[in-house]
Amino acid sequence: MDKLLIQGGLPLSGEIAISGAKNAALPVLCASLLAPETLHLSNVPRLKDVSTMLRLIEQMGVAITREGVDGVLLNSLGLNNPLAPYDMVKTMRASILVLGPLLARHGEARVSLPGGCAIGARPVEQHIKGLQAMGARIHVEHGYIHAKSGAGGLRGAHIVTDMVTVTGTENLMMAAVLAEGETIIENAAREPEVVDLANCLISMGARISGAGSDKIRIHGVARLHGASHSIMADRIETGTYLCAAAATGGSIRLTRTSAACLDAVVDKLLDAGCDITAERSAITLKAPRRLKAVSIRTSPYPAFPTDMQAQFMAINCVAEGSAVIRETIFENRFMHAVELIRLGADIKIDASNAMVTGVERLEGATVMATDLRASASLVIAGLVAQGETLIERIYHLDRGYERMEEKLGQLGAQVRRLR
Ligand code: EPU
């Protein structure tokens, strides 16, 4: 298993380009299941999760052609196998995103029920309840969700989800675009990735309004057609590099991204003492000599994202003062704390709160990545720590960060992948 060796203590400086968003690309790839014509995507990040999703839909009968560095053409005219097997779902929970599109277009789907995961139980009952409200007949047998839409196909419904769920909203929106009549999703996720998916679906002929608000209206159409769509920039990758520069006292410029969807993160970095300049498609950050600790509380968009919690824990580890980090989305998303403590951090966990008191310096050690964003926080800590930090199990990192060691290298960091 690959490891990352980081020689810490160097401030990041320079410019890199941000990749397309993983959490926008995954649902948009599934949207290709909805039309029998070609969906032409650009700015698709080269990530493990993206290749897993491509393999999954390919075995369903979707024809896939890579184009250049970040283009993909998908054609699902030959869709014939509406099955998401356990072996694939267990490696990537986002596989559940095929359920809505398969039901809508193919009238049937068999999708392995995702199990628990490192950051929480993450059930999918909201996806199932919403689809049932649209008339789907669903039962779970031998670990698989068996779903059928019935002879007349899905029909529009008024759905109020019990909690804000990102992939739940995306799944229901994709099912509703081909359903008979109008669907209203209330308490919908407002995440920018939901909007990116809606924009892609609209360019395929879907009738959707309200994406980006908590009430989305979808008027079902008989069929969708081919389209071209460029995946939005990855706001979490953007935030991660901003944190890495901030923690190391660096100065960086990120291009092919914007601060538009990052208000909560940018506000906290400003509170920490960073200087940030936002351009139309670039962000520049200049860090102070030492950051001030900042407290955060994760919540659905537009509030502070849970996917940036671990990175902020890392920067607080070396900031001046103390901060409280409150995780409200996932029940077990502090696994990185014990690893950060191995590097010398002062962190006390009490249920969903972490109290972090900044220390003057961290010291390099061997640590283990437990999930994607936890890995990112260990990279940030490793960049700050004195001496060498060896991060094990970085396959987690490869799921969501494109060529991370290469990009960090461009910013002057000493990072090496050990195979
Ligand atoms: N939930 C339920 N039942 C459901 C659905 C969700 O109880 O039917 C709960 C979850 O257990 C969780 C909360 O609701 O406690 C929110 O979960 P959500 O469904 O919004 O998460 P998700 O859609 O599975 C997406 C991202 C995650 C990100 C979360 C929250 C994708 C592919 N994944 O997950 O991204 O953390 O939204 O913003 O979009 C990551 O990129 O590292 C990552 C984990």
Boltz pocket constraint, residues with backbone or C-beta under 6 A from the ligand:
constraints:
  - pocket:
      binder: B
      contacts: [[A, 22], [A, 23], [A, 26], [A, 94], [A, 120], [A, 121], [A, 122], [A, 123], [A, 124], [A, 125], [A, 126], [A, 127], [A, 163], [A, 164], [A, 165], [A, 166], [A, 167], [A, 168], [A, 306], [A, 307], [A, 328], [A, 329], [A, 330], [A, 331], [A, 372], [A, 373], [A, 400]]
      max_distance: 6.0
